[in-house]
């Protein structure tokens, strides 16, 4: 397999999170739904994709994620 055919690590994580948690009938974008994920025992939880508004100084901001959770009623 050549490098151009490989899936990037970020793309693989994004896809796994989408498969696991995203519900097209629920409120919020897929990133908002993934950000609202409460499965902290998941190996990908710390690197899950979140909206840019949830990133502060390069880290996931818990307060911003809590705001997203409230907005989409998770």
N, C-alpha and C positions, 0 to 999 in steps of 0.2 A: 504494500500500500504506500503510495507516495504521500508526501507531506500535504500536498494540495487536496487530497481526498479525505484527510483526517478532520474530525470535528474538533473544534477548540474546546478546551476545558470549560470555559465560560458558557459556550453554547450547550454543552452537555449538562452542566448544572442547571441552566435556565430551563432546558427541556424536561429534566427530571422533576424540577419543582412544579412546572406547568402540569405534568402528568399527575402529580401527587395531589395538588390542592386546588387548582383552578376549576371553577364552575362557571360556564358561560352564562348561566341564568342568574348568577349572583351579582351583586353590585360591585363596582370598582373594576379598575383595569387588572390585567393579570399580575402586574408587578405589585399593585396594592393588595391583592388577595394573597400573594406570596409573602409580602411584608408582614401581613397580619397573621401568618402561620404561627401557632403556639407550640408546635412540636419541637421543643428545645432539645429533645433527645435525638433528633435527626443529625446525622453526621454533616449535613450540608447547611444546617440552620445558620451558622455564623457567616456563611458565604452566599446565602440566598440572594437572589436579585431583589432589589427594593427601588422605589422611586427615588430620584435624585433629592427630592425634598426630605428624605429620611437619612441622608448622609451629612454628617457634620464632622469636619476635620478628618475625613477619610474613614470614619467609623459609622456604623449604624446607630442612630440616635433613638433610644428607647421611647422618649417622649413623642417624637415625630411618628414613630410606628404606632404608639397608643392612639394618637390623633387619627391616623389612617384606620385603625380598628374601629374606633367610634363612628367614623364617617361611613364605613361600609357595613356596620352592624354585625361584626363577627362575634 
